[in-house]
Amino acid sequence: MKFCDMPYERIDFGKVKEELLGLMKAFEMAESAQEQFEIHKKYYALSDRVSTQVTLASIRHSMDTTDAFYEEEKAYYDEQVPAYSNLSVEYLKLLYHSRFREELEQIIGPVAFKNMELSFRCVNESVIPIMQEENALVTEYEKLLASAKIDWDGEILNLSLLGPYLKHKDPEVRRRAYEKQNAFFMGIADKLDELYDKLVKNRTRQAKELGFESYTELGYLRMQRNSYQREQVENLRRQVKEVFVPFAESLYENRRERLGLDKMYFSDEQVYGKDGNPQPFGTPEEILEAGQKMYGELSKETREFFDFMMENELLDVFGRKTKAVGGYMTYIPDYKSPFIFANFNGTSDDVNVITHECGHAFQGYLASEDPIREHADIGMETAEIHSMSMEFFTEPWYSLFFAGVKAEAYREMHLEDAVLFIPYGCMVDEFQHRVYDDPDMTPKERKAVWKELEKTYKPHLDYGSLQFFAEGGYWQRQHHIYSFPLYYIDYVIAQLCAFEFKNKMQENYEEAWKSYLQLCRLSASDYFENLLRKAGLRSPFEDGCIQEIVDKLKKDITR
């Protein structure tokens, strides 16, 4: 079904509660594991129905943040979903403690039961009002960023539409664009501080109410980290500081020389060369057509997937002034349909959408074939492997988007940017750990922590006259820190695994693709590090793995 034809109807949570309570009663009375599993499939259907309508409202709100109807619907779900989630946990407790648990675990899998155990610790009745308040604060932050109205030579731009000027080949144009962006953030600085302070204290309050010392412990459970803990993440960050930071700094120095600059400021470092970043040719419609050709040639599975996306209008990628900023992939369960939201702006970021977000969507499309719904409940570090690896698997088709030598320039820039991301991603993660370990820090103290971490992870960094960023405010434009706490190291873990796939591609592309397909189809049927082993990848938590990745990347970048 085309997205525009998918009907929306507000969920009546009173009726849903009655239905769920009926399923819980029937589950308790069931006389066999198979009978309980049949009832569990009805729970799947109910959960999918709720998720479908919540997702439709969320997508349509992000498509037009000025639409009063869907703004009201989003607010409704922000308030209602936490209570529904709590009742769902009560149902899952019945499943977890079933007298037929052993047989059910054979059907559903042990990972699902481990995830249930984590979820039980994440919520109870007492934190529902606090979670509702958190949802409202996050929505307020996202609306605040979406409200940007930046005057650019008489044209009013939002943050997404300003993007091309931030990466313009003319250093004066991009510096002026950053000054405009800086001014916008300076104008909302107090509100940003207020919102984040409320969010940190809100999340800490939830953690204390649930018996945790800090939000970090609760956050790990909510991120569904079921096979690794803080110690492994800290060890990974240590290795990044030792191995990736010097590697990244050498690439920044190469970039400075390539740009012909005596001094490279922050406004310069996202530009690959004197001619600017390679720009895709063609209209947004032509980029989508090129994507269809690319996926048509990559494999029969990707051809079926992208044809499905195009035929059902499941990509909203055209920039509009009232759209939410950023991009994402989500899933509409009743229609077994991935959906991609983005803001094309005429830069190479448009091609990143066609590769990265489609990697997410492709895995979601494949996962819809699995009859065990819990297998689709993948951790974010696994989900990001699907997307970041697809960026590398599509390299042979870059010429469909970039003319002549620009295709190779894009390949080089993309790989270099992926390397440069690793220290930044770790910095975001360490910042969040520091914040939630000391939730009573003032806004000024948080900014001091960020500046300290910048010196560790990006020692070359110089913001010049950009006061908001120079004073330690850059993190406030990173919406994950506000909206998805502790969700950022997942990108780092996944990027490291994607580098492993890239290294495999250099040796045997076909075998690497088979391993990738296997990982996609495994979904969440096993624990993270077991999934990696089955796909023939090393865990990035292993000592020496990061050094091995860097050694191979150095050869690829300098060849």
C-alpha positions in Angstrom: 0.0 0.0 0.0 1.2 3.5 -0.8 2.2 5.5 2.2 -0.4 8.3 1.4 -3.1 5.6 1.4 -2.3 4.2 4.8 -5.3 5.1 7.0 -4.7 6.8 10.3 -7.0 6.4 13.3 -6.1 7.5 16.8 -5.5 4.5 19.1 -8.1 4.2 21.9 -5.9 3.0 24.7 -8.9 2.2 26.9 -10.0 -0.4 24.4 -6.4 -1.6 23.9 -6.0 -2.1 27.6 -9.2 -4.2 27.7 -7.9 -6.3 24.8 -4.5 -6.8 26.4 -6.0 -7.7 29.7 -8.1 -10.3 27.9 -5.0 -11.8 26.3 -3.3 -11.9 29.7 -6.2 -13.8 31.2 -6.3 -16.3 28.2 -2.6 -16.8 28.5 -2.8 -17.7 32.1 -5.5 -20.3 31.4 -3.7 -21.9 28.4 -2.9 -25.6 28.8 0.2 -25.9 26.6 3.2 -24.0 25.2 1.7 -24.0 21.7 -1.6 -22.6 23.0 0.3 -19.8 24.8 2.4 -19.1 21.7 -0.8 -18.7 19.6 -2.0 -16.2 22.2 1.4 -14.5 22.0 0.9 -14.1 18.2 -2.3 -12.2 19.0 -0.2 -10.0 21.2 2.1 -9.4 18.2 -1.0 -8.3 16.2 -2.2 -5.9 18.9 1.3 -4.5 19.4 1.7 -4.0 15.7 -1.7 -2.2 15.4 -0.7 0.2 18.1 2.8 0.7 16.7 1.5 1.3 13.2 -0.8 4.2 14.2 1.8 5.7 16.6 4.4 5.6 13.8 2.1 7.0 11.1 1.4 10.0 13.4 5.1 10.5 14.2 6.1 10.4 10.5 3.3 12.8 9.4 4.2 15.1 12.2 7.9 15.2 11.1 6.8 15.7 7.5 5.1 19.0 8.5 5.8 20.2 12.0 3.2 23.0 11.5 0.4 20.5 11.0 -1.8 21.1 14.1 -3.6 17.8 13.8 -0.5 15.6 13.9 1.1 17.8 16.4 -1.8 17.1 18.7 -1.6 13.3 17.9 2.1 13.3 18.7 1.4 15.0 22.1 -1.3 12.4 22.7 1.1 9.5 22.2 3.8 11.2 24.2 1.3 11.0 27.1 -0.3 7.7 26.5 2.4 5.3 25.3 4.3 5.1 28.6 1.3 3.7 30.4 0.6 1.2 27.6 4.3 0.2 27.6 4.0 -0.5 31.3 1.0 -2.8 30.8 2.9 -4.6 28.0 5.6 -5.3 30.5 3.1 -6.9 32.7 2.0 -9.2 29.9 5.6 -10.0 29.1 6.1 -11.0 32.8 3.5 -13.7 32.3 5.3 -14.9 29.3 8.7 -14.8 31.1 7.4 -16.7 34.1 5.2 -19.2 32.1 5.1 -22.8 33.4 5.9 -23.7 29.8 8.9 -21.3 29.7 11.4 -24.0 28.5 9.3 -24.9 25.5 8.5 -21.2 24.7 12.2 -20.4 24.8 12.9 -23.1 22.2 10.4 -21.3 19.9 11.2 -17.6 20.6 14.8 -17.9 21.6 16.9 -17.1 24.7 17.8 -13.5 23.6 14.1 -12.5 23.7 13.8 -13.7 27.3 16.9 -11.8 28.3 15.5 -8.7 26.7 12.3 -9.1 28.6 14.3 -9.4 31.8 16.0 -6.0 31.0 12.7 -4.4 30.2 11.2 -5.4 33.5 13.8 -3.3 35.2 13.2 -0.3 33.1 9.7 0.8 34.0 7.0 0.6 36.6 3.9 2.6 37.4 5.8 5.2 39.5 8.0 6.4 36.6 5.2 6.7 34.0 4.5 10.4 34.8 8.2 11.2 34.7 8.5 9.4 31.3 5.6 11.4 30.0 7.4 14.6 31.0 10.6 13.4 29.3 8.7 12.8 26.0 7.3 16.3 26.2 10.7 17.8 26.8 12.2 15.9 23.8 9.4 17.1 21.6 10.0 20.6 22.7 13.7 20.4 21.8 13.0 19.0 18.4 10.4 21.7 17.7 13.0 24.3 18.9 15.5 23.2 16.2 12.8 22.9 13.6 11.7 26.5 14.3 15.0 27.9 12.8 14.3 30.7 10.3 17.6 31.8 8.9 17.8 34.7 6.5 20.1 33.9 3.7 20.2 36.7 1.1 16.5 37.2 1.5 15.6 33.5 1.5 14.4 32.0 4.8 16.1 28.7 5.5 15.8 26.0 8.2 18.9 24.2 9.6 18.7 21.4 6.9 18.4 23.9 4.0 21.4 25.8 5.3 23.5 22.6 5.0 24.9 23.1 1.5 26.3 26.5 2.5 28.1 25.0 5.5 30.1 22.8 3.0 30.4 25.4 0.2 33.7 25.4 -1.7 34.2 29.1 -1.0 35.6 29.4 2.5 34.0 32.8 3.0 30.5 31.5 2.1 30.8 28.6 4.5 32.2 30.8 7.3 29.2 33.2 6.8 26.8 30.2 6.9 28.4 29.0 10.2 28.1 32.5 11.6 24.4 32.4 10.7 24.1 29.0 12.4 26.1 30.2 15.4 23.8 33.2 15.8 20.7 31.0 15.7 22.1 28.8 18.5 23.2 31.8 20.5 19.6 33.0 20.3 18.2 29.8 21.9 21.2 29.0 24.2 19.4 29.6 27.4 16.4 27.5 26.3 18.8 24.7 25.2 20.5 24.8 28.6 17.1 24.7 30.4 15.8 21.8 28.4 18.8 19.7 28.8 19.1 20.4 32.5 15.5 19.3 32.9 16.1 16.1 30.8 19.2 15.1 32.8 17.4 15.6 36.1 14.2 13.9 34.8 16.2 10.8 33.7 18.1 10.7 36.9 14.9 10.8 38.8 13.6 7.9 36.8 16.7 5.9 37.6 16.5 6.6 41.3 12.9 5.7 41.4 13.7 2.3 39.8 16.6 1.6 42.2 19.6 2.6 40.1 22.6 4.7 41.3 22.6 6.7 38.0 20.8 7.0 34.7 23.7 5.4 33.0 22.8 2.0 34.4 19.1 2.5 33.4 20.2 3.8 30.0 22.2 0.7 29.2 19.1 -1.4 29.9 16.9 0.8 27.8 19.4 0.6 24.9 19.0 -3.2 25.3 22.7 -3.9 25.9 22.3 -7.5 26.8 25.8 -8.9 26.2 28.3 -6.1 27.0 28.5 -3.4 29.7 30.2 -0.1 30.4 33.6 -1.7 31.0 33.8 -2.9 27.4 32.7 0.5 26.1 35.3 2.2 28.1 38.0 -0.2 26.9 36.9 0.6 23.3 37.1 4.3 23.9 40.6 3.8 25.4 41.8 2.1 22.2 40.2 4.8 20.0 42.2 7.4 21.9 45.4 5.4 21.5 45.0 4.3 17.9 42.2 6.2 16.0 42.9 9.8 17.3 46.4 10.0 15.9 45.2 8.4 12.7 42.3 10.9 12.4 44.6 13.9 13.2 46.9 12.9 10.4 43.9 12.9 8.0 42.9 16.3 9.2 46.4 17.5 8.5 46.1 16.0 5.0 42.8 17.8 4.5 44.4 21.2 5.6 47.1 20.7 3.0 44.6 19.7 0.3 42.6 22.8 1.0 45.8 24.9 0.8 45.2 26.5 4.2 47.8 27.7 6.6 45.2 27.3 9.4 42.1 25.1 9.2 39.1 26.2 11.3 36.1 24.2 12.2 34.2 25.8 9.3 36.8 24.3 6.9 37.1 20.7 8.2 34.0 19.3 6.6 35.2 20.2 3.1 37.3 17.6 1.3 39.2 19.8 -1.2 39.6 23.2 -2.9 36.7 22.4 -5.3 34.5 21.6 -2.3 32.9 18.3 -1.7 31.9 16.2 -4.7 28.2 17.1 -5.5 25.8 14.6 -7.0 24.4 15.5 -10.4 20.7 15.4 -11.2 17.5 16.3 -9.4 16.3 14.5 -6.3 14.0 12.5 -8.5 17.0 11.5 -10.6 19.0 10.5 -7.5 16.1 8.2 -6.5 16.1 6.7 -10.0 19.9 6.1 -9.8 19.3 4.4 -6.5 16.8 2.1 -8.1 19.3 1.2 -10.8 22.0 0.6 -8.2 19.9 -1.7 -6.0 18.6 -3.4 -9.1 22.1 -4.5 -10.0 23.5 -5.1 -6.5 21.4 -8.3 -5.8 18.0 -9.7 -6.4 17.1 -9.1 -2.8 18.0 -5.4 -3.0 16.2 -5.0 -6.3 12.9 -6.4 -4.8 13.4 -4.1 -1.8 14.0 -0.8 -3.6 11.2 -1.5 -6.1 8.9 -2.0 -3.2 10.0 1.3 -1.6 9.5 3.3 -4.8 6.2 1.7 -5.8 4.7 2.4 -2.4 6.2 5.9 -2.0 8.0 5.0 1.2 10.8 7.7 0.8 10.1 11.3 1.8 13.4 12.9 0.9 12.5 16.3 -0.5 13.5 19.3 1.5 10.7 21.5 2.8 10.8 24.4 5.1 8.3 22.9 7.6 9.9 19.5 7.8 11.7 18.3 10.9 15.5 18.4 10.6 17.6 15.3 10.1 16.7 11.9 8.7 15.7 8.4 9.9 14.4 5.0 8.9 11.4 3.6 10.7 9.1 0.6 10.2 5.3 0.4 9.8 4.5 -3.1 11.0 0.9 -3.6 9.7 2.1 -3.0 6.1 5.6 -4.6 6.5 6.9 -1.4 5.2 10.1 0.4 6.0 9.9 4.2 5.7 12.7 6.7 5.0 12.6 10.3 6.0 15.3 12.8 4.9 16.0 16.3 3.7 17.8 16.3 0.3 19.8 19.5 0.0 21.9 18.9 -3.1 25.0 17.8 -1.3 26.7 14.4 -1.0 24.5 13.9 2.1 21.7 13.0 -0.4 23.7 10.0 -1.5 24.4 9.0 2.1 20.6 8.7 2.6 20.3 6.4 -0.4 23.0 4.2 1.0 22.9 4.5 4.8 19.1 4.8 5.5 18.5 2.2 2.8 20.8 -0.2 4.6 18.5 0.1 7.6 15.4 -0.2 5.5 16.7 -3.2 3.6 17.3 -5.2 6.8 13.8 -4.2 8.0 12.4 -5.5 4.7 14.2 -8.8 5.1 13.3 -9.1 8.8 9.6 -9.0 7.9 9.9 -12.5 6.6 10.8 -13.9 10.1 7.8 -15.3 11.9 9.3 -14.7 15.3 8.7 -11.0 16.0 11.3 -10.8 18.8 14.0 -11.4 16.2 13.3 -8.0 14.7 14.0 -6.3 18.1 17.6 -5.6 17.2 20.0 -3.5 19.3 21.1 -0.2 17.7 24.7 -1.2 17.4 23.6 -4.1 15.2 21.1 -1.9 13.3 23.9 0.6 12.4 26.1 -2.1 11.0 23.4 -2.8 8.4 23.4 0.9 7.3 27.1 1.8 7.6 28.2 -1.4 5.7 25.7 -0.7 2.9 27.6 2.6 2.3 30.6 0.5 1.4 28.9 -2.2 -0.5 27.4 0.4 -2.9 30.8 1.9 -3.8 30.9 0.2 -7.3 27.8 2.3 -8.2 29.0 5.8 -7.0 29.4 6.8 -10.7 25.6 6.8 -11.0 25.5 9.8 -8.7 28.8 11.6 -9.4 30.3 12.6 -12.7 33.7 11.4 -13.8 36.5 11.7 -11.3 34.1 12.9 -8.7 32.9 9.3 -8.0 36.4 8.4 -6.8 36.7 11.7 -4.9 33.4 10.8 -3.1 34.7 7.3 -2.3 37.9 8.8 -0.8 36.0 11.5 1.1 33.4 9.0 2.4 36.1 6.7 3.8 38.1 9.6 5.3 34.9 11.0 6.9 34.1 7.6 8.3 37.5 7.5 10.0 37.2 11.0 11.3 33.8 10.1 12.8 35.2 7.5 15.2 36.9 10.0 17.7 33.8 12.3 17.6 31.4 9.4 18.3 33.5 8.3 21.3 33.6 11.9 22.5 29.7 12.1 22.5 29.5 8.9 24.4 32.1 9.9 27.0 30.4 13.2 27.5 27.1 11.6 28.2 28.6 9.2 30.7 30.2 12.2 32.5 27.0 14.1 32.5 24.9 11.3 34.0 27.6 10.4 36.5 27.3 13.9 37.8 23.7 15.1 37.1 24.0 18.2 39.3 26.6 19.9 37.0 25.6 23.3 35.9 25.2 24.1 32.1 28.5 26.0 32.3 30.2 22.9 33.9 28.8 20.6 31.2 30.3 22.9 28.5 33.6 22.8 30.2 33.5 19.0 30.1 32.8 19.1 26.4 35.7 21.5 25.8 38.0 19.2 27.8 36.9 16.2 25.7 37.5 18.1 22.4 41.1 18.6 23.4 41.4 14.8 23.9 39.5 13.6 20.8 40.0 16.4 18.4 43.1 18.4 19.5 43.4 20.3 16.2 40.0 21.9 16.6 39.6 25.7 16.4 36.2 27.3 16.1 37.6 30.8 15.4 34.9 33.4 16.0 32.0 30.9 16.4 31.3 31.9 20.0 28.5 29.4 20.8 30.6 26.4 19.7 33.9 27.8 21.1 32.3 28.1 24.5 31.6 24.4 24.5 28.1 24.3 23.0 28.6 22.2 19.9 27.0 19.1 21.5 23.7 20.9 21.8 23.1 20.6 18.1 23.6 16.8 18.3 20.0 15.8 18.8 20.8 12.3 20.0 22.2 13.7 23.2 18.8 15.2 24.0 16.4 12.8 22.3 18.1 9.4 22.5 20.4 9.3 25.6 23.4 7.0 25.4 22.6 6.2 21.7 25.8 7.2 20.0 28.6 4.7 20.8 26.4 2.3 18.7 27.5 4.3 15.6 31.1 3.8 16.6 30.8 0.1 17.2 28.9 -0.3 14.0 31.3 1.8 12.0 34.2 -0.4 13.2 32.3 -3.5 12.0 31.5 -1.8 8.7 35.3 -1.2 8.3 35.7 -5.0 8.7 33.2 -5.6 5.9 35.1 -3.1 3.8 38.3 -5.0 4.4 36.6 -8.2 3.5 35.3 -6.6 0.2 38.8 -5.9 -0.8 39.6 -9.6 -0.6 36.3 -11.1 -2.0 33.3 -8.9 -2.6 30.9 -11.7 -3.2 31.8 -13.6 0.0 31.6 -10.3 1.9 28.1 -9.7 0.6 27.0 -13.2 1.6 28.3 -12.5 5.1 26.3 -9.2 5.2 23.1 -10.9 4.0 23.5 -13.5 6.7 24.0 -10.8 9.4 20.8 -9.0 8.1 18.8 -12.2 8.2 20.0 -13.2 11.7 18.4 -10.0 13.1 18.3 -10.3 16.9 18.2 -14.1 17.0 21.5 -14.2 19.0 23.6 -12.0 21.2 25.6 -9.2 19.5 29.0 -10.8 19.6 27.6 -14.2 18.6 26.0 -12.5 15.6 29.4 -11.0 14.6 31.1 -14.4 14.8 28.4 -16.0 12.7 29.0 -13.3 10.1 32.8 -13.8 10.2 33.5 -10.5 12.0 35.7 -9.8 15.0 34.2 -8.0 18.0 35.5 -4.4 18.2 35.7 -4.9 22.0 38.5 -7.3 21.5 42.0 -5.9 22.3 43.9 -5.6 19.0 40.8 -5.5 16.8 40.9 -1.7 16.4 44.6 -1.7 15.7 44.1 -4.3 12.9 41.3 -2.2 11.4 43.5 0.9 11.3 46.5 -0.9 9.8 44.3 -2.1 6.9 42.6 1.3 6.4 45.9 3.1 6.2 46.8 0.9 3.2 43.5 1.6 1.5 43.6 5.4 2.1 47.2 5.8 1.0 47.0 3.4 -2.0 
